[in-house]
Amino acid sequence: MFLGKRDKDVRLTDKQYKDLTSNMSKKERREFERRQDELRREREEDRLLGWLEFEDELDDM
């Protein structure tokens, strides 16, 4: 689970996740899941870009 900060990746147990989402409407839950997927993709993109920049720096040496 991502809470909007790039360096925060919070792991929840299934029970904690269920407790968090149990009071949400279906629409809220869908939006929550969509945002989590978006943050996950952004984080993965940042990781890949960082790795590519690192490789470029190594190539320049």
Beta strands, then each sheet from edge to edge (+ up, - down):
end
